[in-house]
Amino acid sequence: MNFFSDIILMLDSSVRLAVPILLAALAGLYSERSGIVDIGLEGKMLGAAFAAAAVAAVTGSPWLGLLAAIAVSSFMAMIHAIASINMRGNQIISGVALNFLALGATVFVGHSWFKRGGSTPNLSTEARFSPIELPFAEQLGGIPIVGEIYEQLISGHNLIVYVAFLAVPVTAWVLFRTRFGLRLRAVGENPKALDTAGISVTRLRYQALIIGGILCGLAGAYLSTGQGASFSDNMTAGRGFIALAALIFAKWKPVPVLWTCLLFGVLSAAQIRLQGVEFPLIGEVPVQAIQALPYILTVILLAGFIGRSVAPKAVGQPYIKER
Amino acid sequence: MGQDSELAIDLRGVSKAFGPVQANKNIFMPIRRNSIHGIVGENGAGKSTLMSILYGFYHADSGEIFVNGTKVQIKDSSHALELGIGMVHQHFMLVDNFTVLENIILGAEGGFLLAKSLKAARSEMERLARDYGLEVDPDALVEDLSVGQQQRVEILKALYRGAEVLILDEPTGVLTPTEADHLFKIFEQLHAQGKTIILITHKLREIMAITDSVSVMRRGEIVTTLKTSETSPDNLAELMVGRRVEMDAQKTSGDPQKKVLEVKGLSVTDELGVPRVKNVSFDVRAGEIVGIAGVAGNGQSQLLEVISGMTEPLLGEIWINGKRVEFEGAKTAAKMRHLGLAHVPEDRLKTGLVAQFEEWENSILGYSEEPKYGAGQILSHKAAREEADQRIEKFDIRPPNCRLKTANFSGGNQQKIVLAREMDRELDVLIVGQPTRGVDIGAIEFIHKQIIAMRDAGKAVLLVSVELDEIRALSDRVLVMFDGKIVTELTPEASEREFGLSMAGVDPHEEESTPVATGKVSAGAKEGVR
């Protein structure tokens, strides 16, 4: 074990830890760019994680699990859409309600279904998303540095990881290079400008929330059938909120979202590595303090270094045609 | 039907109700192609609603709409655009952090990918700019543009979508006189290129100056449609309000007494450190109205803010009733009120009112700690509401309901709420900024009378307005501001040329027409002029 492969290993686990946050943050990006506050990312992810694990456990297929995850998460996104677009309700309240709904319903359904105190059975390897070996990974692995990075860091992740990282340039392209993106950015800033141009604000916001639902579905499925092998109570553990924070930190822009999420991934990975390590002068630090490190750093970064982060102007306001 | 083909738009019996409110009632309005058609009416007369129906924003409850002689059912705004109807709203429908070009293509992108649409739009924009004199930098962010330029973007948006009929809702309400002139030049270009223009306004001078025909609306109905050449502003005003309106405020000459408000060597910088008011001195005597004229943005707002105690001056002094005002940050404004100064701010919604409050709450805003509204921290709703009811009657505020949310009052009535609060008390100095901005004719007449009544009751009145007509109608003396300085003092009877020159920074009293270099002309020094 040399220092270099230590770094590679840590980065590798950073990537794995960043994926669910990245997907959720991108989901939030679509939704908030359209002017809908999405505090329910956490709940959608949790609901999706349960659906993926449960369906994969019953059918043995991770693909059916993924489909179920997307269905559940999109369904929840539609509840949010109806509440905040059609009923013009308070978007924060609707999102918080979804979070509580997911927290309670997953355990309740899980317990009455599997009788394991809310968890789902452990999945076999076939029922999970398994690592994909990229071509020539083994052969190239012998080459120092470049080859090692390719074999250990880039190759060997499951499909959802690659989808998540691909989603970043795709989102940037959609947002800044396409008609849909232009309208999406406009509807979050000044929905009236779109309405008077003859474009349906409602339809556009629904589309944005559906995309968000799909991305949260991927994030949830990754947690329970990619990274993990079962669902457990509250397994998202606040990742949806971290994603929201990352989104604000990245000023609602896709590429900065990627860096922010990776940063959080690195902090989480470092936290795992630092557990039980003897520090000079301080000695061994309690594990709880180390575990809190990424969260504390997130708060410091968000509060201290964020600068001016201007939200889409119309975010959180229901659109009402004026008399 | 054939005989109608010279009509671009023909509305036949259009009606629209919002709940119990009949906004439009059986409207007939034929509009000839390539004409400039004006629609006048007081606030709430239904002009904007009618145009929103034509633009597909609302659906008429009944009635028929003909476009170019063909009956149409306008489904939504994109359908109206397809039919060649474009609209420039009073409050612009632009995305502030988009470029001009992005705003123009929004909703009319053409294809899924933006690059191609943006390229096409750029060359089309250049053509439109050439043809109509609509120059705007396509890559500028809208938030960096002046209001006049933003309006040009709105017009470009409509033209880019192939509008043949252009509806403009109160287009000059937010413009400086120069910008308004530019807009009228654009109208001439549009007219020359065969476009039809529908102009909604309450400024009768504009109607008289540029329209071919005019429809008068009152309480949701068309009163009449006339050829502009066959009517007069007095006639239109009477038709709008439904009774004779005194267009020119009737006032006798004033009887100025002792100096009540004295401003000495005042200089003000804004938050960015830019000098806005430069060494301004003047005084206002009891029983006179001193008007401050000038194109918007020449320091009048900053001057008002300091005199009302909202901000602090860099240099200079303000004296009220012979007492020097000590500036003490946030407390200053309240202190000035104790000294007998009342302030009607320029922007009623920003600084005069809380739109979400009920009327009576705004009626005591800033004065809520007075003992008559209850002892200590506990507010007597009853006392406040009774007083609000009295003021509603005295100032003819409609609807007469002090429990109604302020946002639901029209602009004119909101302005009256502020005026009532500030005028209906013991005071010596009244500072009024833009008293009739966005206010309809009937209310203008009323407000003007109230201001003159204050003067006749021996109060000192300082009036700041960008409406030169208003300044000339009300003031006993006029100070003209340019670039933060007082250029000169004029009598209200001074010629158009004298006003024009001084508003551009040239003192017409000086022999050679050279711009003034310093604010050396103070009202006090020129007292003997009148």
Interface residues (C-beta under 8 A of the other chain):
Chain A: F176 R177 T178 R179 F180 G181 L182 R183 R185 A186 E189 N190 K192 A193 L194 D195 T196 A197 G198 I199 K313 K321 R323
Chain B: F18 T49 Y55 G56 F57 D76 S77 S78 H79 A80 L81 M87 H89 M93 L94 V95 D96 N97 F98 E102 N103 I105 L106 G107 A108 E109 G111 F112 L113 L114 A115 S117 K157
